[in-house]
Amino acid sequence: MANNPTPSEAARALRDVTERTNQAVDSTQRARWVDIVLGVAIFVMLAAPDFLGKHAAAVSTLIIVVITVGYSWLGRTRRGAAVFGQPARVRRQAISRRFSIPAVTLLLGVMALGIALPLLGLHPLAGVPYWRTILGAVLGLTLIVFGRRLQNTLNALAHNGHRPESDTLDGHH
């Protein structure tokens, strides 16, 4: 290939780069067993206080924190990611800012509500018996049954809309 590629060669190279990027995004999936373990852990964490009392909530939350931190930490190493069935990680630059900023804002908002409502005694489900068990079953089953589909959808949302300057021949969008 010459120093100055023809327009067709440049277009083909850009298509190849886009295809490889899409393949990398598609390959960032957890193993099925990880969704099952996390779904069961969510159920156990939420249902424990209903069956074992308030002290079980602290223990089950601590266990979930350890699992989550361990999963995050191991997922950042090659061997840990391979154990979890994630052979590749997407570079941060490949994630659309149009996705990441609202997603992180929403996540932080939900976490703040989850912390603030119980502290203020304003929990909307406080009068419903076994509401933690019901919520745990719904969330756990959602992750177990739809985990792969949810991850693919989030990957597509995170990847769509990202167009670095090199995506077009003339540098304009």
C-alpha positions as CSV (number, residue, x, y, z in Angstrom):
1,M,0.0,0.0,0.0
2,A,1.3,3.4,-0.9
3,N,1.8,6.3,1.6
4,N,-1.3,7.9,0.2
5,P,-4.1,5.3,0.0
6,T,-6.8,5.6,-2.6
7,P,-10.3,6.6,-1.4
8,S,-11.5,3.0,-1.8
9,E,-8.6,1.6,0.2
10,A,-9.2,4.2,2.9
11,A,-12.9,3.4,3.0
12,R,-12.1,-0.4,3.2
13,A,-9.6,0.2,6.0
14,L,-12.2,2.2,8.0
15,R,-14.8,-0.5,7.5
16,D,-12.3,-3.1,8.7
17,V,-11.6,-1.0,11.8
18,T,-15.3,-0.5,12.5
19,E,-15.9,-4.2,12.1
20,R,-13.0,-5.1,14.5
21,T,-14.3,-2.6,17.0
22,N,-17.8,-4.1,16.8
23,Q,-16.4,-7.6,17.3
24,A,-14.4,-6.4,20.4
25,V,-17.6,-4.9,21.9
26,D,-19.6,-8.1,21.1
27,S,-16.9,-10.3,22.8
28,T,-17.2,-8.6,26.2
29,Q,-19.8,-11.0,27.7
30,R,-19.8,-12.7,31.0
31,A,-20.1,-16.4,31.3
32,R,-23.6,-17.7,32.1
33,W,-22.5,-19.0,35.5
34,V,-21.5,-15.5,36.6
35,D,-25.1,-14.2,35.9
36,I,-26.5,-17.2,37.9
37,V,-24.1,-16.6,40.9
38,L,-24.8,-12.9,40.9
39,G,-28.6,-13.4,40.6
40,V,-28.6,-15.9,43.5
41,A,-26.4,-13.6,45.6
42,I,-28.8,-10.6,45.0
43,F,-31.8,-12.8,46.0
44,V,-30.0,-14.0,49.2
45,M,-28.9,-10.5,50.1
46,L,-32.4,-9.1,49.8
47,A,-34.3,-12.1,51.3
48,A,-32.0,-12.7,54.3
49,P,-33.5,-10.0,56.5
50,D,-37.1,-11.3,55.9
51,F,-36.1,-14.8,57.1
52,L,-33.1,-14.4,59.4
53,G,-33.7,-10.9,61.0
54,K,-32.2,-7.5,60.7
55,H,-28.7,-8.7,61.6
56,A,-28.6,-10.9,58.5
57,A,-28.9,-7.8,56.3
58,A,-25.5,-6.6,57.5
59,V,-23.9,-9.9,56.9
60,S,-25.5,-10.5,53.5
61,T,-24.6,-7.0,52.4
62,L,-21.0,-7.5,53.4
63,I,-20.9,-10.8,51.4
64,I,-22.3,-9.0,48.3
65,V,-19.8,-6.2,48.7
66,V,-17.0,-8.8,48.8
67,I,-18.4,-10.6,45.8
68,T,-18.8,-7.3,43.8
69,V,-15.3,-6.0,44.7
70,G,-13.7,-9.4,43.9
71,Y,-15.6,-9.6,40.6
72,S,-14.5,-6.1,39.7
73,W,-10.9,-6.6,40.8
74,L,-10.5,-10.0,39.2
75,G,-12.2,-8.8,36.0
76,R,-9.4,-6.3,35.5
77,T,-6.8,-9.0,35.2
78,R,-6.3,-11.2,32.2
79,R,-6.7,-14.5,34.2
80,G,-9.6,-13.2,36.2
81,A,-11.4,-12.0,33.1
82,A,-10.8,-15.4,31.4
83,V,-12.3,-17.2,34.4
84,F,-15.4,-15.0,34.1
85,G,-15.6,-15.7,30.4
86,Q,-14.6,-12.2,29.3
87,P,-11.7,-12.5,26.9
88,A,-11.7,-8.8,26.0
89,R,-12.4,-5.5,27.6
90,V,-13.6,-2.4,25.8
91,R,-11.4,0.6,26.0
92,R,-12.9,3.6,27.7
93,Q,-12.5,5.6,24.5
94,A,-14.9,3.2,22.7
95,I,-17.8,4.0,25.1
96,S,-20.0,6.9,24.0
97,R,-20.1,9.9,26.4
98,R,-23.7,10.2,25.4
99,F,-24.2,6.9,27.2
100,S,-21.8,7.0,30.1
101,I,-22.7,10.4,31.6
102,P,-26.5,9.7,31.9
103,A,-25.8,6.0,32.9
104,V,-23.5,7.0,35.7
105,T,-25.8,9.8,36.8
106,L,-28.8,7.5,36.9
107,L,-26.8,4.8,38.8
108,L,-25.6,7.4,41.4
109,G,-29.1,8.8,41.8
110,V,-30.6,5.3,42.4
111,M,-27.9,4.5,44.9
112,A,-28.5,7.8,46.7
113,L,-32.2,7.1,46.9
114,G,-31.5,3.6,48.1
115,I,-29.4,5.0,50.9
116,A,-31.5,8.1,51.8
117,L,-35.0,6.6,51.9
118,P,-34.4,3.9,54.6
119,L,-32.4,6.5,56.6
120,L,-35.3,8.9,56.5
121,G,-37.8,6.2,57.2
122,L,-39.6,6.9,53.9
123,H,-39.5,3.5,52.3
124,P,-42.5,3.0,49.9
125,L,-42.7,-0.7,50.5
126,A,-42.3,-0.7,54.3
127,G,-45.8,-2.1,54.9
128,V,-45.6,-4.9,52.4
129,P,-44.7,-8.2,54.0
130,Y,-41.7,-10.0,52.5
131,W,-41.1,-7.1,50.0
132,R,-37.3,-7.7,50.1
133,T,-37.8,-11.4,49.1
134,I,-40.1,-10.4,46.3
135,L,-37.7,-7.7,45.1
136,G,-34.7,-10.1,45.4
137,A,-36.6,-12.7,43.4
138,V,-37.5,-10.3,40.6
139,L,-34.0,-8.8,40.4
140,G,-32.2,-12.1,40.7
141,L,-34.4,-13.8,38.1
142,T,-34.1,-10.8,35.8
143,L,-30.3,-11.1,35.9
144,I,-30.3,-14.9,35.5
145,V,-32.9,-15.0,32.7
146,F,-32.1,-11.8,30.8
147,G,-28.5,-11.1,31.9
148,R,-27.0,-11.8,28.5
149,R,-29.6,-9.8,26.6
150,L,-29.3,-6.9,29.0
151,Q,-25.5,-6.9,28.7
152,N,-25.7,-6.9,24.9
153,T,-28.2,-4.0,24.9
154,L,-26.0,-2.0,27.3
155,N,-22.9,-2.8,25.1
156,A,-24.8,-1.6,22.0
157,L,-26.0,1.6,23.8
158,A,-22.5,2.3,25.1
159,H,-20.9,1.8,21.7
160,N,-23.5,3.5,19.5
161,G,-23.0,7.2,19.0
162,H,-19.2,7.0,19.4
163,R,-17.5,8.3,16.4
164,P,-13.9,9.4,16.7
165,E,-12.5,11.8,14.2
166,S,-10.9,9.0,12.3
167,D,-14.4,7.5,11.4
168,T,-14.8,9.8,8.5
169,L,-12.5,10.4,5.6
170,D,-12.7,14.2,5.8
171,G,-12.8,14.4,9.6
172,H,-16.3,15.8,9.7
173,H,-19.4,14.0,11.0
